[in-house]
């Protein structure tokens, strides 16, 4: 099934685009997003030197009908919100294409990874154009089931963890140091590694039970 990576330029006057363009050094990572009629509910991690300012602007944003800061410390915050204008969710829902979470928004650009049949990807492109969202396609890969074991983000993080000695005994780097190396929050690093390790271990055990040879 095809896997595509898209870069979406959020149109002007859309709150999340404007706020992240005001603070280009700060990233909003959408951990979960659910459309609810004409509104949308989201859970996001805000990371970077402008995190406090981004959270403050989100709290004052008129299009956010509900906003709560769940965690907050220097350079990092976890927020939950409801918006009357979840523009990025409409094309995905209209094309029947599920978004892979999490996805990042920085400096007015959203990065999506999408796995869907060709007809759904085409429909997604049409929906994005209909909603006035400009986008570029970084790549489209055709993956077999074995190649889809990990997402690109998980593969990159696991590879970096190996290179930095995270899995050595004794460890060559800590989780905090690994997160700093790849430029993500420690909580996101831990969560992504845990999901990757879970997938790898379950796949390994399943192959041992079935006698299937390991993937190349």
C-alpha positions as CSV (number, residue, x, y, z in Angstrom):
1,X,0.0,0.0,0.0
2,X,1.4,3.5,-0.8
3,X,2.8,5.6,1.9
4,X,3.2,9.3,1.2
5,X,4.7,12.2,3.1
6,X,3.1,15.6,2.5
7,X,4.1,19.2,3.5
8,X,1.0,21.4,3.8
9,X,1.2,25.2,3.9
10,X,-1.5,26.4,6.2
11,X,-3.4,29.3,4.6
12,X,-3.2,32.8,6.1
13,X,-5.7,33.7,8.8
14,X,-5.9,30.1,10.0
15,X,-5.1,30.3,13.7
16,X,-2.6,27.4,14.0
17,X,-0.7,28.7,10.9
18,X,-0.6,32.3,12.2
19,X,0.6,31.3,15.7
20,X,3.3,29.0,14.5
21,X,4.5,31.5,12.0
22,X,4.8,34.1,14.8
23,X,7.1,31.6,16.6
24,X,8.9,29.7,13.9
25,X,11.4,28.1,16.3
26,X,8.6,26.4,18.2
27,X,6.9,23.1,17.2
28,X,3.3,22.0,17.8
29,X,3.1,18.3,17.6
30,X,-0.5,17.1,17.3
31,X,-0.8,13.9,19.3
32,X,-4.5,13.3,18.7
33,X,-7.2,15.0,16.7
34,X,-10.9,14.1,16.4
35,X,-13.4,15.9,14.1
36,X,-16.8,16.5,15.8
37,X,-19.2,17.9,13.2
38,X,-17.9,21.3,12.3
39,X,-15.5,21.4,15.3
40,X,-12.4,19.5,16.2
41,X,-10.8,18.4,19.5
42,X,-7.1,18.1,19.7
43,X,-4.3,17.1,22.0
44,X,-0.9,18.7,21.3
45,X,2.6,19.1,22.6
46,X,4.2,22.5,22.2
47,X,8.0,22.4,22.3
48,X,10.6,25.1,21.8
49,X,11.8,28.5,23.2
50,X,8.5,30.1,22.3
51,X,6.3,27.5,23.9
52,X,5.0,29.7,26.7
53,X,4.1,32.4,24.1
54,X,2.4,29.9,21.8
55,X,0.3,28.5,24.7
56,X,-0.7,32.1,25.7
57,X,-1.8,32.9,22.2
58,X,-3.7,29.7,21.9
59,X,-5.5,30.4,25.2
60,X,-6.6,33.8,23.8
61,X,-7.6,32.5,20.3
62,X,-11.3,33.2,19.6
63,X,-11.6,30.1,17.4
64,X,-10.6,27.9,20.4
65,X,-13.9,27.4,22.3
66,X,-12.2,25.3,24.9
67,X,-8.6,25.3,26.0
68,X,-6.7,23.6,28.9
69,X,-3.0,23.4,29.7
70,X,-2.4,19.9,31.0
71,X,1.3,20.2,31.7
72,X,3.7,23.1,31.5
73,X,7.4,23.6,32.1
74,X,10.2,25.5,30.5
75,X,10.1,25.1,26.8
76,X,7.4,22.4,26.8
77,X,3.7,22.2,27.3
78,X,0.9,19.7,26.8
79,X,-2.5,21.3,25.8
80,X,-6.0,20.1,24.9
81,X,-8.3,22.3,22.9
82,X,-11.5,22.4,20.9
83,X,-11.6,24.6,17.7
84,X,-14.4,25.8,15.5
85,X,-12.1,25.7,12.5
86,X,-10.2,22.4,12.3
87,X,-9.2,23.1,8.7
88,X,-6.6,20.3,8.6
89,X,-9.1,17.6,9.6
90,X,-11.7,18.4,6.8
91,X,-9.7,17.1,3.8
92,X,-8.7,13.9,5.6
93,X,-12.3,13.2,6.6
94,X,-13.7,14.2,3.2
95,X,-11.3,11.8,1.4
96,X,-11.7,9.0,3.9
97,X,-8.0,9.0,4.6
98,X,-6.8,8.5,8.2
99,X,-4.0,10.7,9.4
100,X,-1.0,9.1,11.1
101,X,-0.4,10.6,14.5
102,X,1.5,12.4,15.7
103,X,2.2,15.0,13.1
104,X,4.1,18.2,13.4
105,X,3.3,21.9,12.6
106,X,6.1,24.4,12.6
107,X,6.3,27.8,11.0
108,X,3.0,27.5,9.3
109,X,3.8,24.1,7.7
110,X,2.2,20.7,8.7
111,X,4.0,17.5,7.9
112,X,1.8,14.5,7.2
113,X,2.6,10.9,6.8
114,X,-0.3,9.0,5.1
115,X,-0.8,5.4,4.2
116,X,-3.8,4.7,2.0
117,X,-4.8,3.3,-1.4
118,X,-4.0,5.3,-4.5
119,X,-7.6,6.4,-5.0
120,X,-7.8,7.7,-1.4
121,X,-4.5,9.6,-1.8
122,X,-5.8,11.2,-5.0
123,X,-9.0,12.1,-3.2
124,X,-7.0,13.7,-0.4
125,X,-5.1,15.8,-2.9
126,X,-8.4,17.0,-4.4
127,X,-9.8,17.8,-1.0
128,X,-6.7,19.8,0.0
129,X,-7.0,21.9,-3.2
130,X,-10.7,22.4,-2.5
131,X,-10.0,23.8,0.9
132,X,-7.2,26.0,-0.4
133,X,-4.4,24.2,1.2
134,X,-1.2,24.2,-0.8
135,X,0.9,21.1,-0.5
136,X,4.0,19.4,-1.8
137,X,4.7,15.6,-1.9
138,X,8.1,14.7,-0.4
139,X,7.7,11.1,-1.5
140,X,5.4,8.3,-2.3
141,X,6.6,4.8,-1.5
142,X,5.0,1.4,-2.1
143,X,5.5,-0.7,1.0
144,X,5.0,-4.3,1.5
145,X,3.7,-5.5,4.9
146,X,7.3,-6.2,6.1
147,X,8.5,-2.8,5.2
148,X,5.7,-1.2,7.2
149,X,7.0,-2.6,10.5
150,X,8.0,0.9,11.7
151,X,7.1,4.4,10.6
152,X,9.8,6.6,9.2
153,X,10.0,8.5,12.5
154,X,10.3,5.3,14.5
155,X,13.0,3.9,12.2
156,X,15.0,7.1,12.4
157,X,14.8,7.3,16.2
158,X,15.7,3.6,16.7
159,X,18.7,4.0,14.3
160,X,19.9,7.1,16.1
161,X,19.5,5.3,19.4
162,X,21.7,2.4,18.2
163,X,24.3,4.8,16.8
164,X,24.4,6.8,20.1
165,X,24.8,3.7,22.2
166,X,21.4,3.9,23.9
167,X,21.1,0.1,23.7
168,X,24.7,-0.6,24.7
169,X,25.5,-2.2,28.1
170,X,26.3,0.1,29.8
171,X,24.4,2.7,27.9
172,X,26.3,5.2,25.9
173,X,23.6,7.9,26.2
174,X,20.6,8.5,28.4
175,X,17.0,9.0,27.2
176,X,17.4,12.7,27.8
177,X,20.6,12.9,25.7
178,X,19.0,10.9,22.9
179,X,16.0,13.3,22.9
180,X,18.3,16.3,22.7
181,X,20.3,14.6,19.8
182,X,17.2,14.2,17.7
183,X,15.6,17.5,18.8
184,X,12.4,16.2,20.4
185,X,10.9,16.3,23.8
186,X,11.9,13.5,26.2
187,X,8.3,12.4,26.6
188,X,7.9,12.1,22.8
189,X,11.2,10.3,22.5
190,X,10.2,7.8,25.2
191,X,6.7,7.2,23.7
192,X,8.1,6.7,20.1
193,X,10.8,4.3,21.3
194,X,8.3,2.4,23.4
195,X,5.9,2.0,20.4
196,X,8.8,1.0,18.1
197,X,10.2,-1.5,20.6
198,X,6.7,-3.0,21.1
199,X,6.3,-3.5,17.4
200,X,9.8,-5.0,16.9
201,X,9.4,-7.4,19.9
202,X,5.9,-8.6,18.9
203,X,7.0,-9.1,15.3
204,X,10.1,-11.1,16.5
205,X,8.0,-13.3,18.8
206,X,5.4,-13.9,16.0
207,X,8.1,-14.9,13.6
208,X,9.6,-17.3,16.1
209,X,6.2,-18.9,16.6
210,X,5.4,-19.2,12.9
211,X,8.9,-20.0,11.8
212,X,8.9,-17.1,9.3
213,X,12.4,-15.9,8.3
214,X,13.3,-12.4,9.5
215,X,12.9,-9.4,7.1
216,X,15.9,-8.3,5.2
